Amino acid sequence: MILETLIHQHTLFTVRMTNTERDYHGYTPMDYDADSETDEVYQMCLSYLLAHAPIEPDDVVLDIGTGTGIVALELASKCDHVLGRDIYDEWLRYAREKAEQRGIENVSFGHGSFRDPNVDEPVDVVVASYALYMAYDEGGEDELRGAIDGLASLNSRCVVIADKMSFGPVQSPSEYETLPPMGTVANLLVDAGFTLTDIEIITASVGVIIATR
């Protein structure tokens, strides 16, 4: 089962999945990593993020919705420190184990959400990959606005969103998920004080937006 279908199991909402729900879905962090490695669109999106995110060697980077730490661990060599934030203990433990196994010491993982990133230190760059769209799927534009405003409150110079969004005509919601229009994401970033500096369309439903201020 490809990542496009299964990623919805790992949501960044405020309500946690119960043990029963987790057992029912049966989708583990290891499954996520295995799927991400073989998902061509995900890898293209990740590659563009890594190549074009304006990250400097002395930056502190927040990876919000870090999941298994894929992006956080890749960014570690590009900056001073990476803060990985998520709301699920199982995924955070797995991310910490991967960092330890790889000997990566400038990454730390902890609880945090879009609305409450749980970050006390100054952040230079915020990265959100394959997670922000879930706010729109859950609560529409109001929830997406709240998520982006939460990130904007960190006063970073840059936000990089590598995510699922609609780059074509607005379509009727599917039974599976409703993706935010790219224009809506862009407008909310502008409303939060950012200027769009790069938009890369990976597919009609996946792309990267880089916004600075």
C-alpha positions as CSV (number, residue, x, y, z in Angstrom):
1,M,0.0,0.0,0.0
2,I,1.6,3.3,-1.1
3,L,2.4,6.3,1.1
4,E,-0.3,8.4,-0.5
5,T,-3.0,6.2,1.0
6,L,-1.4,5.2,4.3
7,I,0.0,8.6,5.4
8,H,-3.5,9.6,6.6
9,Q,-3.1,7.2,9.5
10,H,-0.5,9.5,11.0
11,T,-2.4,12.8,11.6
12,L,-1.4,15.9,13.4
13,F,-4.6,16.6,15.2
14,T,-5.1,17.5,18.8
15,V,-6.9,14.2,19.6
16,R,-4.6,11.2,20.0
17,M,-5.2,7.9,18.5
18,T,-6.2,5.3,21.2
19,N,-4.3,2.0,21.5
20,T,-7.3,0.2,20.0
21,E,-7.4,2.5,17.0
22,R,-3.6,2.1,16.6
23,D,-3.9,-1.7,16.7
24,Y,-6.8,-1.6,14.3
25,H,-4.9,0.4,11.7
26,G,-1.8,-1.6,12.3
27,Y,0.4,1.1,10.5
28,T,3.7,1.5,12.2
29,P,6.6,4.0,11.9
30,M,8.6,1.2,10.2
31,D,5.8,0.9,7.6
32,Y,5.9,4.6,7.0
33,D,9.6,4.6,6.4
34,A,9.4,1.6,4.1
35,D,6.6,3.3,2.1
36,S,8.4,6.6,1.9
37,E,11.5,5.0,0.5
38,T,9.6,3.6,-2.5
39,D,7.2,6.5,-3.1
40,E,8.5,8.4,-6.0
41,V,6.4,11.5,-5.5
42,Y,7.4,11.7,-1.8
43,Q,11.1,11.4,-2.7
44,M,10.8,14.1,-5.4
45,C,9.2,16.4,-2.9
46,L,11.8,15.6,-0.2
47,S,14.6,16.2,-2.7
48,Y,13.3,19.6,-3.7
49,L,12.9,20.6,-0.1
50,L,16.4,19.6,0.8
51,A,17.9,21.3,-2.3
52,H,16.0,24.6,-2.1
53,A,15.2,25.3,1.5
54,P,17.2,28.4,2.4
55,I,18.9,26.9,5.5
56,E,22.2,28.3,6.8
57,P,24.8,26.4,8.8
58,D,24.1,28.3,12.0
59,D,20.3,28.0,11.8
60,V,17.8,26.4,14.2
61,V,15.2,24.5,12.1
62,L,11.8,23.3,13.3
63,D,10.4,20.2,11.6
64,I,6.8,20.3,12.6
65,G,4.9,17.0,12.1
66,T,8.2,15.2,12.1
67,G,6.7,11.7,12.2
68,T,9.6,9.3,12.0
69,G,12.1,12.1,11.7
70,I,12.9,11.5,8.0
71,V,13.2,15.2,7.2
72,A,14.7,16.2,10.5
73,L,17.6,13.7,10.2
74,E,18.2,14.8,6.6
75,L,18.4,18.5,7.6
76,A,20.7,17.9,10.5
77,S,23.9,18.2,8.3
78,K,22.7,21.5,6.9
79,C,22.2,23.5,10.1
80,D,23.2,23.9,13.7
81,H,20.2,22.2,15.3
82,V,16.9,20.6,14.3
83,L,13.8,20.5,16.5
84,G,11.4,17.7,15.5
85,R,7.9,18.1,16.9
86,D,5.0,15.7,16.7
87,I,2.2,14.5,19.1
88,Y,2.6,10.7,19.0
89,D,4.9,9.0,21.5
90,E,5.5,5.9,19.3
91,W,6.7,8.0,16.3
92,L,8.9,10.2,18.5
93,R,10.5,7.3,20.2
94,Y,11.3,5.7,16.8
95,A,12.7,9.0,15.5
96,R,15.0,9.2,18.5
97,E,16.2,5.7,18.0
98,K,17.1,6.4,14.4
99,A,19.0,9.5,15.4
100,E,20.9,7.5,18.0
101,Q,21.7,4.7,15.6
102,R,23.0,7.1,13.0
103,G,25.0,9.1,15.6
104,I,23.2,12.3,14.9
105,E,23.4,14.5,17.9
106,N,22.1,17.9,16.8
107,V,18.5,16.8,16.5
108,S,16.0,16.7,19.4
109,F,12.4,15.4,19.3
110,G,9.5,16.4,21.5
111,H,5.8,17.0,21.6
112,G,4.4,19.8,19.6
113,S,1.6,20.7,17.1
114,F,0.9,23.4,14.5
115,R,-1.1,25.5,16.9
116,D,1.3,24.9,19.8
117,P,4.8,24.0,18.5
118,N,6.2,23.8,22.1
119,V,9.4,25.7,21.1
120,D,11.1,28.1,23.6
121,E,14.2,29.0,21.6
122,P,14.4,31.3,18.5
123,V,13.7,29.4,15.2
124,D,15.2,30.5,11.9
125,V,13.3,28.1,9.5
126,V,10.1,26.1,9.9
127,V,9.6,23.0,7.7
128,A,6.3,21.2,7.4
129,S,6.1,18.1,5.1
130,Y,3.1,15.9,4.4
131,A,1.3,17.1,7.5
132,L,-0.2,20.6,7.1
133,Y,-2.8,19.5,4.6
134,M,-4.4,17.4,7.4
135,A,-5.5,20.6,9.2
136,Y,-7.5,21.6,6.1
137,D,-9.0,18.1,5.8
138,E,-10.0,18.2,9.4
139,G,-11.4,21.7,9.8
140,G,-11.3,23.6,6.5
141,E,-9.8,27.0,6.0
142,D,-10.3,28.1,9.6
143,E,-8.2,25.2,10.9
144,L,-5.6,25.7,8.3
145,R,-5.4,29.4,9.2
146,G,-4.9,28.5,12.8
147,A,-2.1,26.1,12.0
148,I,-0.3,28.6,9.8
149,D,-0.8,31.4,12.4
150,G,0.7,29.0,15.0
151,L,3.8,28.6,12.9
152,A,4.0,32.3,12.1
153,S,4.0,33.1,15.8
154,L,7.6,31.6,16.0
155,N,8.8,34.6,13.9
156,S,11.1,32.5,11.7
157,R,12.5,34.1,8.6
158,C,11.3,31.3,6.4
159,V,8.6,28.6,6.2
160,V,8.9,25.7,3.8
161,I,5.8,23.6,3.1
162,A,6.3,20.4,1.2
163,D,2.9,18.9,1.2
164,K,-0.3,17.7,-0.5
165,M,-2.4,20.5,-2.0
166,S,-4.4,21.0,-5.1
167,F,-2.6,22.8,-7.9
168,G,-5.5,22.5,-10.4
169,P,-9.2,23.4,-10.5
170,V,-11.1,23.0,-7.2
171,Q,-12.5,19.5,-7.1
172,S,-15.3,18.0,-5.1
173,P,-14.2,16.5,-1.8
174,S,-13.4,12.8,-1.9
175,E,-14.4,10.2,0.7
176,Y,-10.7,9.9,1.6
177,E,-9.4,13.4,2.1
178,T,-9.9,17.1,1.0
179,L,-6.8,18.9,-0.1
180,P,-6.4,22.6,0.4
181,P,-6.1,24.6,-2.8
182,M,-2.5,25.9,-3.3
183,G,-3.9,29.4,-3.6
184,T,-5.5,29.1,-0.1
185,V,-2.2,28.0,1.5
186,A,-0.4,30.8,-0.3
187,N,-2.9,33.5,0.7
188,L,-2.8,32.4,4.4
189,L,1.0,32.6,4.4
190,V,0.8,36.1,2.9
191,D,-1.8,37.0,5.5
192,A,0.6,35.8,8.2
193,G,3.3,38.2,7.0
194,F,5.3,36.1,4.6
195,T,6.3,36.7,0.9
196,L,6.2,33.7,-1.5
197,T,9.7,33.2,-3.0
198,D,9.4,29.8,-4.6
199,I,6.6,27.4,-5.7
200,E,7.4,24.0,-7.2
201,I,4.7,21.8,-8.5
202,I,5.7,18.1,-8.1
203,T,2.3,16.7,-9.2
204,A,-1.2,18.1,-9.5
205,S,-1.6,17.3,-5.8
206,V,1.8,17.7,-4.3
207,G,4.2,20.6,-4.2
208,V,6.6,22.8,-2.3
209,I,6.0,26.4,-1.2
210,I,8.9,28.5,0.2
211,A,7.9,31.7,2.0
212,T,10.1,34.3,3.7
213,R,9.9,37.5,5.6
